[in-house]
Amino acid sequence: NDPGNFLDLCRGGHAEDPKASLKHFKLLKVAGAYWRGDKDKKMLTRIYGTAFATAEELEEYVHLQEEAKKRDHRKLGQQLDLFTFSPLVGAGLPLFTPRGTAIRDELSKLLTELQGVAGYAKTDIPHLAKPELYKTSGHWDKFGDSLFHVKGKGDEPFVVKPMNCPHHTQIFASRSRSYRDLPIRFAEITKVYRDEQAGELLGLARVRSITQDDAHVFCTPDQVGQEIATAMGIIHDFYQPFDFELTVRLSLSDSANPDAYLGTPEIWKSAESSLRDALNEHGVEFVEEEGEAAFYGPKIDYTATDSLKRRWQLATVQLDLNMPERFELKYTDGDGNPQTPIMIHRAISGAQERFIAVLLEHYNGHLPLWLSPTQVIVLPISDEQLPYAQSVAEQFTAAGVRAEVDQRTESIGKKIRNAELMRHPVMLIVGKKEVDADTVAVRDQDGDQGSKKTATVVADLAKQIAERI
């Protein structure tokens, strides 16, 4: 009996000839588990294992798993002094150091540049709202258990915002809009807050304070295709500096469970067709998957494959025909008649905290030069070269390059080792010879590059950083 094509994988066996087909396997770990999750019942032993068709595939999998442990972003975050957590602040609430903030600023700068060119206007919204805002949007029923509730001196309740889109609808609704005003594009890099279960929190990968590069477009039906294309272009340009392999998925509603979504089947069919047409029109290869849509509309999801062959869902473009209806948003068309705009939700890096976690593990902490917190570290061989080292660093700082001097009274070998552990991309070693010749000995991730004039290195690195190489 196989109702609904459901296959119970817990009932064996799964191989006709296990000795032949399961030769390449490895037991990974054991763990305790209560029967049916009931602590009053017997403790069972759960055995984890994996099997592959070939020994090579198994070996590669084991190697990648071990490498992932070494690259754990939580360890790298502490080692590189990027972020921390405090029990006094609370679980899931990361505190970014100046070094970690430099990474956030660079990502935000890139996003702001790309959005500005595409015609997005920056907004700024409060971190609180009345419950009615989310009851109107539909988020209250969907995410009510994840909301942080706040009460002030009066009787009026508030919640800490779990998302930004309802606020942006109210900016749109604040004045009369004509078809000539559309498309209107709002963009904001801001935090939202969700009351995640403590057991679900995981470093930066799952937090309670979430930084989103959020944007919302309000447009006419005939502008949807171009706006979707613009959003896809921003995604392409944003990910270009990172060596991720991107794949695209059209996430549709679950036709067998229509009650899980806002809006009528007709609205959903129209929205899904619009996204499908936009992808086809621009020659984008994609797969379709039912049941992966947001509760208010279908979406285009971008999945990145990192250097450990793990897949991460990051960027998204979502089409929403429901929220404008729920908030009764209107614009006046060319004939003077009121019309409901179409709303497009768009995020490029997704949650910035999670994106940084992915980057740290993807690069094993060796971030690209333009993204590194310290781009140049100057290492004087002795204290005699310290004044010269400081003058070298000042030249880089004046050119917009983040430069530091290792002023510790340590051997040059220890200074180099520390710079390697801190993943500084460029080391400039200065001794008496370099002082006399007004040069620096350059050492980067590819090894020693020889002595060069300081001005030459400044110009070269500043150019690489500007071009995000």
ZAKOL-950245 format. One record per residue (C-alpha): residue number from 0; chain; x, y, z. Coordinates in nm, 4 decimals. Layout:
<sites>
<site NUM,"A",<X,Y,Z>> ...
</sites>
This chain:
<sites>
<site 0,"A",<0.0000,0.0000,0.0000>> <site 1,"A",<0.1519,0.3307,-0.1111>> <site 2,"A",<-0.0974,0.6153,-0.0508>> <site 3,"A",<0.0008,0.9427,-0.2126>> <site 4,"A",<0.3241,0.7903,-0.3473>> <site 5,"A",<0.4628,0.7968,0.0075>> <site 6,"A",<0.7545,0.5603,0.0522>> <site 7,"A",<0.8570,0.4601,0.4049>> <site 8,"A",<1.2361,0.4563,0.3900>> <site 9,"A",<1.2601,0.3324,0.7495>> <site 10,"A",<1.1367,-0.0113,0.6494>> <site 11,"A",<1.4023,-0.2288,0.4927>> <site 12,"A",<1.5574,-0.3565,0.3109>> <site 13,"A",<1.6682,-0.1079,0.0546>> <site 14,"A",<1.9160,-0.3174,-0.1428>> <site 15,"A",<1.8574,-0.6512,-0.3086>> <site 16,"A",<2.2212,-0.7536,-0.2607>> <site 17,"A",<2.3719,-0.5425,0.0233>> <site 18,"A",<2.7108,-0.7148,0.0045>> <site 19,"A",<2.7497,-0.6084,-0.3563>> <site 20,"A",<2.5860,-0.2639,-0.3587>> <site 21,"A",<2.6841,-0.1364,-0.0124>> <site 22,"A",<3.0536,-0.2150,-0.0174>> <site 23,"A",<3.1657,0.1455,0.0194>> <site 24,"A",<3.0187,0.2609,0.3487>> <site 25,"A",<3.1294,0.4280,0.6697>> <site 26,"A",<2.9752,0.4476,1.0145>> <site 27,"A",<2.9841,0.8114,1.1223>> <site 28,"A",<2.8620,0.8341,1.4806>> <site 29,"A",<2.6204,0.6999,1.7408>> <site 30,"A",<2.3734,0.8951,1.9505>> <site 31,"A",<2.1058,0.8297,2.2077>> <site 32,"A",<1.7378,0.8874,2.1356>> <site 33,"A",<1.4256,0.8234,2.3382>> <site 34,"A",<1.1617,0.6066,2.1713>> <site 35,"A",<0.9166,0.8442,2.0021>> <site 36,"A",<1.0865,1.1331,2.1803>> <site 37,"A",<0.9412,1.0374,2.5175>> <site 38,"A",<1.2012,1.0704,2.7978>> <site 39,"A",<1.0024,0.8253,3.0098>> <site 40,"A",<1.0642,0.5508,2.7565>> <site 41,"A",<1.3756,0.3473,2.6911>> <site 42,"A",<1.6865,0.5116,2.5537>> <site 43,"A",<1.7722,0.3740,2.2103>> <site 44,"A",<2.0986,0.3924,2.0210>> <site 45,"A",<2.0872,0.5660,1.6852>> <site 46,"A",<2.3617,0.4692,1.4418>> <site 47,"A",<2.4547,0.7132,1.1651>> <site 48,"A",<2.6247,0.5947,0.8489>> <site 49,"A",<2.6574,0.6667,0.4806>> <site 50,"A",<2.7226,0.4663,0.1644>> <site 51,"A",<2.8349,0.5545,-0.1875>> <site 52,"A",<2.8556,0.3752,-0.5177>> <site 53,"A",<3.2351,0.4052,-0.5348>> <site 54,"A",<3.5231,0.4241,-0.2901>> <site 55,"A",<3.6315,0.7553,-0.4460>> <site 56,"A",<3.2953,0.9175,-0.3771>> <site 57,"A",<3.3009,0.7964,-0.0172>> <site 58,"A",<3.6552,0.9233,0.0321>> <site 59,"A",<3.5644,1.2642,-0.1094>> <site 60,"A",<3.2567,1.2876,0.1147>> <site 61,"A",<3.4547,1.2017,0.4297>> <site 62,"A",<3.7250,1.4528,0.3333>> <site 63,"A",<3.4691,1.7307,0.2785>> <site 64,"A",<3.3006,1.6548,0.6117>> <site 65,"A",<3.6329,1.6785,0.7943>> <site 66,"A",<3.7172,1.9976,0.6102>> <site 67,"A",<3.3802,2.1457,0.7082>> <site 68,"A",<3.4606,2.0853,1.0753>> <site 69,"A",<3.7914,2.2693,1.0372>> <site 70,"A",<3.6165,2.5590,0.8645>> <site 71,"A",<3.3358,2.6015,1.1182>> <site 72,"A",<3.2511,2.9713,1.1012>> <site 73,"A",<3.2034,2.9823,1.4788>> <site 74,"A",<3.5685,2.8893,1.5318>> <site 75,"A",<3.6873,3.1218,1.2556>> <site 76,"A",<3.4769,3.4072,1.3934>> <site 77,"A",<3.6590,3.3851,1.7263>> <site 78,"A",<4.0015,3.3224,1.5748>> <site 79,"A",<3.9725,3.6173,1.3364>> <site 80,"A",<3.8041,3.8449,1.5942>> <site 81,"A",<3.4929,3.9012,1.3812>> <site 82,"A",<3.1995,3.8463,1.6164>> <site 83,"A",<3.1087,3.7222,1.9597>> <site 84,"A",<2.8095,3.6243,2.1700>> <site 85,"A",<2.7397,3.7306,2.5269>> <site 86,"A",<2.5148,3.5556,2.7798>> <site 87,"A",<2.4247,3.9005,2.9104>> <site 88,"A",<2.2988,4.0036,2.5660>> <site 89,"A",<2.1282,3.6741,2.4857>> <site 90,"A",<2.1523,3.3697,2.2628>> <site 91,"A",<2.1188,3.4264,1.8900>> <site 92,"A",<2.2158,3.7943,1.9173>> <site 93,"A",<2.5638,3.8305,1.7625>> <site 94,"A",<2.7907,4.1227,1.8458>> <site 95,"A",<3.0144,4.2215,1.5551>> <site 96,"A",<3.3604,4.3567,1.6315>> <site 97,"A",<3.5156,4.6385,1.4248>> <site 98,"A",<3.6761,4.3689,1.2064>> <site 99,"A",<3.3474,4.1884,1.1518>> <site 100,"A",<3.1701,4.5166,1.0907>> <site 101,"A",<3.4187,4.5972,0.8143>> <site 102,"A",<3.2963,4.2860,0.6283>> <site 103,"A",<2.9329,4.3859,0.6796>> <site 104,"A",<3.0057,4.7381,0.5556>> <site 105,"A",<3.1741,4.6119,0.2386>> <site 106,"A",<2.8811,4.3830,0.1564>> <site 107,"A",<2.6355,4.6654,0.2226>> <site 108,"A",<2.8420,4.9031,0.0096>> <site 109,"A",<2.8319,4.6645,-0.2870>> <site 110,"A",<2.4569,4.6167,-0.2499>> <site 111,"A",<2.3934,4.9900,-0.2193>> <site 112,"A",<2.5986,5.0619,-0.5330>> <site 113,"A",<2.4128,4.8016,-0.7408>> <site 114,"A",<2.0708,4.9102,-0.6152>> <site 115,"A",<2.1433,5.2788,-0.6691>> <site 116,"A",<2.2320,5.2231,-1.0335>> <site 117,"A",<1.9102,5.0205,-1.0757>> <site 118,"A",<1.6947,5.3033,-0.9398>> <site 119,"A",<1.6208,5.1796,-0.5879>> <site 120,"A",<1.5622,5.4497,-0.3255>> <site 121,"A",<1.6740,5.3984,0.0345>> <site 122,"A",<1.4173,5.4033,0.3136>> <site 123,"A",<1.4384,5.3849,0.6909>> <site 124,"A",<1.1694,5.2216,0.9034>> <site 125,"A",<1.1229,5.1689,1.2796>> <site 126,"A",<1.1892,4.8370,1.4481>> <site 127,"A",<0.8471,4.8312,1.6152>> <site 128,"A",<0.4936,4.8112,1.4814>> <site 129,"A",<0.1409,4.7572,1.6067>> <site 130,"A",<0.0024,4.4029,1.5762>> <site 131,"A",<-0.2588,4.5320,1.3297>> <site 132,"A",<0.0116,4.5820,1.0666>> <site 133,"A",<0.0966,4.2114,1.0652>> <site 134,"A",<-0.2610,4.0994,1.1046>> <site 135,"A",<-0.3428,4.2908,0.7877>> <site 136,"A",<-0.0423,4.1532,0.5982>> <site 137,"A",<-0.1180,3.7947,0.7032>> <site 138,"A",<0.2110,3.7469,0.8872>> <site 139,"A",<0.0413,3.7371,1.2268>> <site 140,"A",<-0.1353,3.4087,1.1580>> <site 141,"A",<0.1665,3.2602,0.9816>> <site 142,"A",<0.4454,3.3684,1.2168>> <site 143,"A",<0.2665,3.4663,1.5380>> <site 144,"A",<0.4754,3.2286,1.7494>> <site 145,"A",<0.7977,3.3868,1.6243>> <site 146,"A",<0.7144,3.7445,1.7244>> <site 147,"A",<0.8743,3.9397,2.0090>> <site 148,"A",<0.6033,4.1329,2.1955>> <site 149,"A",<0.6689,4.4738,2.3496>> <site 150,"A",<0.4593,4.6814,2.5859>> <site 151,"A",<0.5324,5.0409,2.6754>> <site 152,"A",<0.3875,5.2764,2.9348>> <site 153,"A",<0.0456,5.2795,2.7727>> <site 154,"A",<-0.1967,5.0013,2.6972>> <site 155,"A",<-0.1114,4.9858,2.3262>> <site 156,"A",<0.0809,4.6663,2.2371>> <site 157,"A",<0.3664,4.6505,1.9893>> <site 158,"A",<0.5802,4.3811,1.8320>> <site 159,"A",<0.9415,4.3933,1.7171>> <site 160,"A",<0.9349,4.3700,1.3397>> <site 161,"A",<0.9905,4.0172,1.1990>> <site 162,"A",<0.9948,4.1470,0.8404>> <site 163,"A",<0.9981,4.4774,0.6521>> <site 164,"A",<0.7501,4.4462,0.3682>> <site 165,"A",<0.4402,4.5654,0.5606>> <site 166,"A",<0.6227,4.8846,0.6607>> <site 167,"A",<0.7117,4.9545,0.2987>> <site 168,"A",<0.3489,4.9176,0.1939>> <site 169,"A",<0.2676,5.2025,0.4287>> <site 170,"A",<0.5255,5.4290,0.2685>> <site 171,"A",<0.3636,5.3536,-0.0672>> <site 172,"A",<0.0178,5.4207,0.0809>> <site 173,"A",<0.1233,5.7518,0.2363>> <site 174,"A",<0.0402,5.9542,-0.0771>> <site 175,"A",<-0.1512,5.9326,-0.4031>> <site 176,"A",<0.0281,5.7398,-0.6756>> <site 177,"A",<-0.0064,5.7620,-1.0520>> <site 178,"A",<0.0958,5.5078,-1.3134>> <site 179,"A",<0.3558,5.7684,-1.4113>> <site 180,"A",<0.5221,5.7230,-1.0682>> <site 181,"A",<0.5631,5.3505,-1.1110>> <site 182,"A",<0.7761,5.1495,-1.0706>> <site 183,"A",<0.8562,5.2613,-0.7168>> <site 184,"A",<1.1533,5.0780,-0.5669>> <site 185,"A",<1.2274,5.0850,-0.1936>> <site 186,"A",<1.5463,4.9332,-0.0517>> <site 187,"A",<1.6767,4.9004,0.3004>> <site 188,"A",<1.9494,4.7101,0.4830>> <site 189,"A",<1.8020,4.6634,0.8271>> <site 190,"A",<1.7442,4.4149,1.1050>> <site 191,"A",<1.4397,4.2013,1.1727>> <site 192,"A",<1.3864,3.9864,1.4804>> <site 193,"A",<1.2402,3.6400,1.5184>> <site 194,"A",<1.2003,3.4364,1.8342>> <site 195,"A",<1.3790,3.1232,1.7181>> <site 196,"A",<1.3883,2.8236,1.9508>> <site 197,"A",<1.7136,2.8101,2.1504>> <site 198,"A",<1.7903,2.4627,2.0159>> <site 199,"A",<1.7680,2.5906,1.6569>> <site 200,"A",<2.0276,2.8663,1.6987>> <site 201,"A",<2.3638,2.7992,1.5305>> <site 202,"A",<2.6336,3.0670,1.5296>> <site 203,"A",<2.5604,3.3181,1.2537>> <site 204,"A",<2.3751,3.0592,1.0472>> <site 205,"A",<2.0621,3.0834,1.2636>> <site 206,"A",<2.0131,3.3944,1.4766>> <site 207,"A",<1.7362,3.5997,1.6359>> <site 208,"A",<1.8539,3.9370,1.5025>> <site 209,"A",<1.8678,3.9078,1.1246>> <site 210,"A",<2.0109,4.1712,0.8896>> <site 211,"A",<1.8246,4.1712,0.5597>> <site 212,"A",<1.9070,4.3517,0.2373>> <site 213,"A",<1.5396,4.3959,0.1720>> <site 214,"A",<1.3786,4.5676,-0.1255>> <site 215,"A",<1.0229,4.6003,-0.2520>> <site 216,"A",<0.9046,4.7165,-0.5915>> <site 217,"A",<0.5538,4.8420,-0.6638>> <site 218,"A",<0.4765,4.8283,-1.0337>> <site 219,"A",<0.2120,4.7810,-1.3023>> <site 220,"A",<0.1488,4.4377,-1.4586>> <site 221,"A",<0.3344,4.5284,-1.7777>> <site 222,"A",<0.6412,4.6321,-1.5761>> <site 223,"A",<0.6805,4.3005,-1.3945>> <site 224,"A",<0.9042,4.1367,-1.6548>> <site 225,"A",<1.1533,4.4224,-1.6621>> <site 226,"A",<1.1604,4.4542,-1.2827>> <site 227,"A",<1.2226,4.0827,-1.2417>> <site 228,"A",<1.5031,4.1091,-1.4977>> <site 229,"A",<1.6534,4.4050,-1.3102>> <site 230,"A",<1.6483,4.2088,-0.9843>> <site 231,"A",<1.8124,3.9091,-1.1535>> <site 232,"A",<2.0789,4.1414,-1.2931>> <site 233,"A",<2.1593,4.2743,-0.9456>> <site 234,"A",<2.1875,3.9178,-0.8163>> <site 235,"A",<2.4254,3.8260,-1.0998>> <site 236,"A",<2.6459,4.1304,-1.0390>> <site 237,"A",<2.6494,4.0842,-0.6613>> <site 238,"A",<2.7649,3.7220,-0.6790>> <site 239,"A",<3.0206,3.7810,-0.9536>> <site 240,"A",<3.3097,3.8588,-0.7094>> <site 241,"A",<3.2496,3.5285,-0.5271>> <site 242,"A",<3.3300,3.1958,-0.6891>> <site 243,"A",<2.9934,3.0344,-0.6219>> <site 244,"A",<2.8100,2.8155,-0.8694>> <site 245,"A",<2.4503,2.9447,-0.8832>> <site 246,"A",<2.1424,2.7453,-0.9805>> <site 247,"A",<1.7888,2.8781,-1.0120>> <site 248,"A",<1.4631,2.7310,-0.8874>> <site 249,"A",<1.1090,2.8513,-0.9547>> <site 250,"A",<0.9325,2.7860,-0.6235>> <site 251,"A",<0.5620,2.7207,-0.6685>> <site 252,"A",<0.2693,2.6641,-0.4350>> <site 253,"A",<0.1611,2.3170,-0.3271>> <site 254,"A",<-0.1477,2.2474,-0.5364>> <site 255,"A",<-0.2510,1.9777,-0.2884>> <site 256,"A",<-0.2507,2.2226,0.0035>> <site 257,"A",<-0.4043,2.5530,-0.1148>> <site 258,"A",<-0.5084,2.6542,0.2380>> <site 259,"A",<-0.1426,2.7141,0.3271>> <site 260,"A",<-0.1314,3.0221,0.1018>> <site 261,"A",<-0.2950,3.3621,0.0803>> <site 262,"A",<-0.5025,3.4470,-0.2238>> <site 263,"A",<-0.7071,3.2654,-0.4837>> <site 264,"A",<-0.5840,2.9940,-0.7225>> <site 265,"A",<-0.6341,3.2392,-1.0090>> <site 266,"A",<-0.3986,3.4930,-0.8484>> <site 267,"A",<-0.1371,3.2242,-0.7903>> <site 268,"A",<-0.1598,3.0932,-1.1440>> <site 269,"A",<-0.1082,3.4430,-1.2805>> <site 270,"A",<0.1876,3.5146,-1.0525>> <site 271,"A",<0.3584,3.1831,-1.1257>> <site 272,"A",<0.3164,3.2362,-1.4995>> <site 273,"A",<0.4711,3.5842,-1.4740>> <site 274,"A",<0.7857,3.4522,-1.3067>> <site 275,"A",<0.8108,3.1575,-1.5458>> <site 276,"A",<0.7786,3.3903,-1.8449>> <site 277,"A",<1.0471,3.6243,-1.7098>> <site 278,"A",<1.2927,3.3374,-1.6634>> <site 279,"A",<1.2235,3.1953,-2.0082>> <site 280,"A",<1.2430,3.5352,-2.1749>> <site 281,"A",<1.5947,3.5910,-2.0387>> <site 282,"A",<1.7158,3.2407,-2.1164>> <site 283,"A",<1.7694,3.1414,-1.7535>> <site 284,"A",<1.7992,2.7690,-1.6861>> <site 285,"A",<1.5784,2.6707,-1.3931>> <site 286,"A",<1.3874,2.3902,-1.2296>> <site 287,"A",<1.0359,2.4085,-1.0886>> <site 288,"A",<0.9466,2.2785,-0.7445>> <site 289,"A",<0.6045,2.2679,-0.5854>> <site 290,"A",<0.5551,2.3547,-0.2211>> <site 291,"A",<0.8550,2.5912,-0.1932>> <site 292,"A",<0.6717,2.9212,-0.2481>> <site 293,"A",<0.6299,3.1872,0.0194>> <site 294,"A",<0.2836,3.1912,0.1744>> <site 295,"A",<0.1963,3.5126,-0.0130>> <site 296,"A",<0.3453,3.4390,-0.3561>> <site 297,"A",<0.5745,3.2324,-0.5808>> <site 298,"A",<0.9441,3.3105,-0.5987>> <site 299,"A",<1.2688,3.2645,-0.7846>> <site 300,"A",<1.5306,3.1163,-0.5517>> <site 301,"A",<1.9037,3.1170,-0.6146>> <site 302,"A",<2.1081,2.8347,-0.4642>> <site 303,"A",<2.4860,2.8642,-0.4307>> <site 304,"A",<2.7227,2.5663,-0.4205>> <site 305,"A",<3.0274,2.6381,-0.2053>> <site 306,"A",<3.3815,2.4980,-0.2147>> <site 307,"A",<3.2717,2.2070,0.0082>> <site 308,"A",<2.9961,2.1195,-0.2417>> <site 309,"A",<2.7229,2.2243,0.0006>> <site 310,"A",<2.4166,2.4025,-0.1314>> <site 311,"A",<2.2825,2.7232,0.0223>> <site 312,"A",<1.9615,2.8997,-0.0695>> <site 313,"A",<2.0543,3.2696,-0.0661>> <site 314,"A",<1.9049,3.5220,-0.3066>> <site 315,"A",<1.5337,3.5369,-0.3837>> <site 316,"A",<1.2875,3.7323,-0.5979>> <site 317,"A",<0.9229,3.6969,-0.4967>> <site 318,"A",<0.6077,3.8074,-0.6725>> <site 319,"A",<0.3209,3.9166,-0.4483>> <site 320,"A",<-0.0323,3.9830,-0.5700>> <site 321,"A",<-0.1842,3.9402,-0.2239>> <site 322,"A",<-0.0318,4.1994,0.0070>> <site 323,"A",<-0.1254,4.4991,-0.2111>> <site 324,"A",<-0.4857,4.3722,-0.2028>> <site 325,"A",<-0.4827,4.3223,0.1734>> <site 326,"A",<-0.3539,4.6762,0.2317>> <site 327,"A",<-0.5818,4.8201,-0.0409>> <site 328,"A",<-0.2887,4.9834,-0.2194>> <site 329,"A",<-0.3875,5.1821,-0.5271>> <site 330,"A",<-0.2457,5.3845,-0.8124>> <site 331,"A",<-0.4308,5.5747,-1.0840>> <site 332,"A",<-0.3991,5.4364,-1.4375>> <site 333,"A",<-0.3923,5.6323,-1.7633>> <site 334,"A",<-0.7725,5.6496,-1.7738>> <site 335,"A",<-0.7987,5.7837,-1.4200>> <site 336,"A",<-0.9165,5.4535,-1.2718>> <site 337,"A",<-0.7762,5.3087,-0.9475>> <site 338,"A",<-0.5657,4.9946,-0.9908>> <site 339,"A",<-0.3854,4.7636,-0.7487>> <site 340,"A",<-0.0080,4.7526,-0.7970>> <site 341,"A",<0.1935,4.4346,-0.8101>> <site 342,"A",<0.4547,4.3968,-0.5359>> <site 343,"A",<0.7938,4.2333,-0.5828>> <site 344,"A",<0.9997,4.1256,-0.2800>> <site 345,"A",<1.3715,4.0937,-0.3380>> <site 346,"A",<1.6700,3.9936,-0.1227>> <site 347,"A",<2.0209,3.9499,-0.2615>> <site 348,"A",<2.2367,3.8000,0.0127>> <site 349,"A",<1.9421,3.6849,0.2226>> <site 350,"A",<2.0304,3.7110,0.5918>> <site 351,"A",<2.3640,3.8931,0.6082>> <site 352,"A",<2.4735,3.6997,0.9166>> <site 353,"A",<2.4133,3.3680,0.7442>> <site 354,"A",<2.5828,3.4902,0.4267>> <site 355,"A",<2.8954,3.5821,0.6234>> <site 356,"A",<2.8919,3.2352,0.7824>> <site 357,"A",<2.8757,3.0807,0.4342>> <site 358,"A",<3.1604,3.3024,0.3080>> <site 359,"A",<3.3863,3.2210,0.6023>> <site 360,"A",<3.3468,2.8469,0.5506>> <site 361,"A",<3.3609,2.8747,0.1718>> <site 362,"A",<3.6954,3.0583,0.1829>> <site 363,"A",<3.8179,2.9013,0.5100>> <site 364,"A",<3.8542,3.2567,0.6388>> <site 365,"A",<4.0732,3.3658,0.3434>> <site 366,"A",<3.8320,3.6343,0.2240>> <site 367,"A",<3.8988,3.8207,-0.1015>> <site 368,"A",<4.1238,4.1250,-0.0664>> <site 369,"A",<3.8404,4.3780,-0.1041>> <site 370,"A",<3.6347,4.2059,0.1676>> <site 371,"A",<3.9098,4.1394,0.4218>> <site 372,"A",<3.8864,4.3355,0.7487>> <site 373,"A",<4.2601,4.4089,0.7386>> <site 374,"A",<4.3768,4.4274,0.3800>> <site 375,"A",<4.7425,4.5024,0.4510>> <site 376,"A",<4.9484,4.4248,0.7607>> <site 377,"A",<5.2913,4.5910,0.7880>> <site 378,"A",<5.5491,4.3857,0.9766>> <site 379,"A",<5.8627,4.5706,1.0944>> <site 380,"A",<6.1538,4.3366,1.1573>> <site 381,"A",<6.2568,4.5373,1.4634>> <site 382,"A",<6.1456,4.8429,1.6571>> <site 383,"A",<6.3923,5.0520,1.4585>> <site 384,"A",<6.1695,5.0145,1.1520>> <site 385,"A",<5.8482,5.0953,1.3401>> <site 386,"A",<5.8304,5.4653,1.2354>> <site 387,"A",<5.8812,5.3643,0.8708>> <site 388,"A",<5.6188,5.0897,0.9012>> <site 389,"A",<5.3698,5.3407,1.0370>> <site 390,"A",<5.4391,5.5815,0.7519>> <site 391,"A",<5.3831,5.2962,0.5035>> <site 392,"A",<5.0500,5.2105,0.6652>> <site 393,"A",<4.9446,5.5747,0.6511>> <site 394,"A",<5.0003,5.5790,0.2739>> <site 395,"A",<4.7682,5.2811,0.2316>> <site 396,"A",<4.5072,5.4294,0.4641>> <site 397,"A",<4.5134,5.7544,0.2654>> <site 398,"A",<4.4392,5.5491,-0.0492>> <site 399,"A",<4.1374,5.3818,0.1153>> <site 400,"A",<4.3133,5.0549,0.1962>> <site 401,"A",<4.2607,4.9076,0.5442>> <site 402,"A",<4.6138,4.8797,0.6826>> <site 403,"A",<4.7606,4.7978,1.0250>> <site 404,"A",<5.1064,4.7710,1.1787>> <site 405,"A",<5.2135,4.4823,1.3998>> <site 406,"A",<5.3870,4.6815,1.6741>> <site 407,"A",<5.4592,4.3870,1.9034>> <site 408,"A",<5.8129,4.3138,2.0138>> <site 409,"A",<5.8202,3.9692,1.8568>> <site 410,"A",<6.0405,3.7937,1.6034>> <site 411,"A",<5.9484,3.8453,1.2393>> <site 412,"A",<5.8735,3.4737,1.2176>> <site 413,"A",<5.6076,3.5010,1.4890>> <site 414,"A",<5.4612,3.8113,1.3270>> <site 415,"A",<5.4325,3.6312,0.9928>> <site 416,"A",<5.2729,3.3285,1.1565>> <site 417,"A",<5.0202,3.5451,1.3371>> <site 418,"A",<4.9358,3.7281,1.0145>> <site 419,"A",<4.8767,3.3914,0.8464>> <site 420,"A",<4.6496,3.2757,1.1299>> <site 421,"A",<4.4537,3.6021,1.1057>> <site 422,"A",<4.4147,3.5436,0.7300>> <site 423,"A",<4.5585,3.8855,0.6372>> <site 424,"A",<4.5769,3.8746,0.2553>> <site 425,"A",<4.8861,4.0957,0.2144>> <site 426,"A",<5.1903,4.1220,0.4411>> <site 427,"A",<5.4501,4.3942,0.3916>> <site 428,"A",<5.7778,4.3147,0.5659>> <site 429,"A",<6.0100,4.6080,0.6298>> <site 430,"A",<6.3667,4.5960,0.7532>> <site 431,"A",<6.6684,4.8235,0.7236>> <site 432,"A",<6.7080,4.7455,0.3533>> <site 433,"A",<6.3470,4.8437,0.2786>> <site 434,"A",<6.3775,5.1649,0.4815>> <site 435,"A",<6.6882,5.2709,0.2876>> <site 436,"A",<6.5293,5.1929,-0.0514>> <site 437,"A",<6.1760,5.3167,0.0321>> <site 438,"A",<6.0388,4.9739,-0.0553>> <site 439,"A",<5.8400,4.6935,0.1069>> <site 440,"A",<5.8867,4.3176,0.0808>> <site 441,"A",<5.5505,4.1856,-0.0358>> <site 442,"A",<5.4129,3.8516,0.0779>> <site 443,"A",<5.0601,3.7396,-0.0143>> <site 444,"A",<4.8662,3.4127,-0.0203>> <site 445,"A",<5.0737,3.2989,-0.3207>> <site 446,"A",<5.4001,3.3501,-0.1339>> <site 447,"A",<5.6859,3.6036,-0.1534>> <site 448,"A",<5.6482,3.8601,-0.4318>> <site 449,"A",<5.9785,4.0406,-0.3817>> <site 450,"A",<6.0558,4.4012,-0.2893>> <site 451,"A",<5.8580,4.6788,-0.4529>> <site 452,"A",<5.8275,5.0537,-0.4247>> <site 453,"A",<5.5633,5.1428,-0.1659>> <site 454,"A",<5.3784,5.3752,-0.4043>> <site 455,"A",<5.3573,5.0968,-0.6634>> <site 456,"A",<5.2046,4.8533,-0.4139>> <site 457,"A",<4.9588,5.1166,-0.2901>> <site 458,"A",<4.8368,5.1875,-0.6430>> <site 459,"A",<4.8161,4.8183,-0.7346>> <site 460,"A",<4.6199,4.7110,-0.4260>> <site 461,"A",<4.3898,5.0133,-0.4371>> <site 462,"A",<4.3038,4.9218,-0.7972>> <site 463,"A",<4.2348,4.5564,-0.7072>> <site 464,"A",<4.0120,4.6614,-0.4178>> <site 465,"A",<3.8188,4.9115,-0.6294>> <site 466,"A",<3.7582,4.6401,-0.8911>> <site 467,"A",<3.6768,4.3832,-0.6175>> <site 468,"A",<3.9318,4.1345,-0.7495>> 
</sites>
